[in-house]
Amino acid sequence: MDGKDAGSPARSLGGDPAAMIAEARKALWTMVAFLAVIWVAQIANALSGYDLSMEYGIEAWNPGSLPEIFTAPLLHGSWGHIEGNSGPLFIFGFLAAYRGVKKFLWVSLLIAVTSGLGVWFLSDTAAVTVGASGMVFGYLGYILVRGVFDRHLIDIVIGLVMALCFAYQFAALLPTEAGISWQGHMFGFVGGVVGGWVFRERRPKSEPDSTVQLPSATS
């Protein structure tokens, strides 16, 4: 049995450490760029009197607002709003991306779509919804289940630690506070869990050993 067997410590921890470090660097800069974009958008939004939120936010049941499921996560309704999202977005986003930025981008797209559609179908038609909270909860859902689906010990540990440290966040998945888009939170979380399954690592099934050893004959 060689060192890359599925039961070996290297495989259980998730593969080559050098490759993981390289991807972690990419993940770090990806999230720095992501935060830079939403903060630049916030500056422009604030200078416009938050007209950008009204124009590019999600309006429930408005067919013309469907494309805004991709722009709404980049906008926020106030400085406090973006400040509250930035820390969790960076932490969860980095942990979601450090195994592979390409996969992370696909997961992000899935989360944006599920969160945005949840808002579009279930929100108050008089409201306009913006904010990266759906992405935050989507990344949280993704990192909670990824280790189980990928069978990586380190990711299982990370998921358990995040669940314990941010258990209070799960209250935001329910309609407990007016003006807070629980729809985006819940459907983003669901999108992250689904993303963990859809984009799981698929290992080839081990082939059965066709060699049969017969007992030696003695005379």
N, C-alpha and C positions, 0 to 999 in steps of 0.2 A: 504494500500500500504506500503510495508516494505522498509527499507533503501537501498536495493540493486536493486530497480527498475531502469530500463534503463533511466528514467528521473531524477533520484536523483543526487545531486551534486557529491556523491562519485563515481557513475558510470561514470558520465560525465568527471571527472578528471582522470579516468583510473583505479580505483580499490583500493586495500589495500595499504596504504602508506608504511607499514613495508615490504611487499613483493617487492614493487617498489625499496626501498632502498637496499634490498638484491640483487636484480637483477642489480641495478646500480653499486654496488661493483664488481660484476662479470664482468659487461661490462667494468669497468675501468681497471681491470687486464687483461681482454681479449685484449683490445687495447694496453696496455703496452707491452704485449707479442707479439702482431702483429708488433708493431714498433721495438721491440728488434730483431725480426727475420729479418726484412728488413734492419736494420742497420748492423747486423752481415753479412748478405748477401752482403751489399754494401762494407764492409771492405774487404771481400774475393774477391769480384768482382774487386775492385780497385787494390788489390795486384796482381791479375791475368792480369792486363792491360785491364780489361773489356772483357776478353775472355768469361766469363760466360754470359754476355749479348748476345754475338754473338751466343753462343751455345744454350742458353735456352730462347732466345727471339722469338717472333712470326715472321715468314717469310710468307708473303701473298701467298696463292695458293700453298704452299708446304705441301702436305698431311702429311709428316713426322713431320711437325711443329705444328700440331694440339694439341698434348699434352702440348705444351708450353703455351697454354692459361692459364694454372694453375701455371706456374712458372714465366712467364713474369711480373705479378704484384709485385713480390717479388724483382725484380731487377731494377736498375736505371742506367742511362748512365753517371752520374757525381754526384759530391757532391752537386752541386747546384740543381740538379734534385731532389734528395731525400730530401734535406732541404725544397724545395718548396712544396713537397707533404706531408711531415710529419705532419705539423700543421693541415691542413684541414682534412687529413686522421684520425687523432686522434679525432678531434671535431665531424666530421660527423659520424665516426664509433661509437663513444660512444653514440651519440644521437640515432643512429640506433639500438644499442644493449641494451640500458638500460631497455627496457621492456621485454627482454628475449633473452639470449645469444643463446639458441638453435635455435630460429627462425632467429636470426641474422646470424647464420652460413649458414642456408639454403638460406637466401637472398644473402649473400656473394657469395655463389656458383652460384646462378642464374646470379648475376652481372658479375662475372668472365667469365662465359660462353658467355653471350650476348656481353660483351665488347670485349672479345677475338675473337669471330666469326666475329664481325664487322670489327675488324682490319684485320683478316685473309682474308675476302672477298674483302675489299675495299682499303686496303693500297697499296702503291707502292711495286711491287714485288722485287725491288732492296733494300728495306729498311728492317731493323730488329727493331721491336718495343718492348720496355720494359717500365715498370713504373706502379705505383699504381694509376695513374690519372683516369683510368677507374673506379676503385673502389671508388675513391673520389666522382666522379660525380654520380655514382650509389647510394651511400649512401645519397647524397644530394637529388636526385630524390625520394628516398624512404621516407626520413623524410618530404619532402614537401607534400606528398600525404597520408601518413599513418594516420594522424589524421582525415582526411576526410573519409577514408575507414573504420577506426575503430570507428569513432564517439567519439573520445576522445578530449575534449576541450583543455587540456594542450598541446597535440601533434599538434593540429591545430595552436595554438599560436606559438609553437616552429617552425613549418614549415613556418609561415608568417615571423617570425623574421629572420630565416635563408635566406629566399628569399630576404628580404630587405638588409640584411648585406652583402650577397654574390651575389648580382645581377650582378656585373661585371663579375662573373665567367661564365655566360651564353654565353658570346662571344666566349669562348673556345669550344662551341659545333659546331661551324661553321669553315670551312676551311679558317681561316684568317691569319695564320702564317705558313711558311714553317718549316718543321721539327717537328711540333707539331701534335700528333695523335688525330685529331678531331674525327676520326672514333671511337677510343676507348672511348673518352669522351661522344659522342652522344649515342652510343649503351650501354655504362655503365649506363647513365642517364635513357635511356628507360628501361633497365633491372631493375633499382631501382623502377621506376614507376610501372612496371608490378609486381615486388615483393610486392609492397604495396597492390596490388589487390589480388594476389594469396595467400599471407600469412596473409590476413586480419582476424580479429577476427570474427568468425561466431557465432552469438547468435541464440539460438532456438527461433522460432517464437512463440509469445504468443498465447495460445489457447483461443478461444472465450469462454466467460462465458455461460455455458449451462443452468444456473439457470434462470428460468423465474418467475418473481413475478407477481402474478395475483392480480387484485384489490379485496379488501375484500368485501364480500357481506354483506349487511345490510338488516334487515327485518323491 
